[in-house]
Amino acid sequence: MMIVHNFNMLKNILASRLKELRLKSKLTQISISTEMKIPPRLYQYYESEKNKRLPSCETLIKISNYHNVSIDYLLGQSNNPETNK
């Protein structure tokens, strides 16, 4: 199991995984943010490697549920996207 301790690396992994999931689902940032009821600019920010903060716990849960992946996967703590439901 890979454990990410570096904050910048964590943000970059999140940005990369969000973009990967969005492209895989063939959706736009705006459509995803609209469905999740978060501001489009905020979702774009999280998907950008220039972001300076991580989403709140509530937003991470929304994103995780929306894409049907684990939060561990989003944050690079696991390479297995499957949720443990």
Order of alpha helices (4+ residues) and beta strands (2+ residues): alpha-alpha-alpha-alpha-alpha
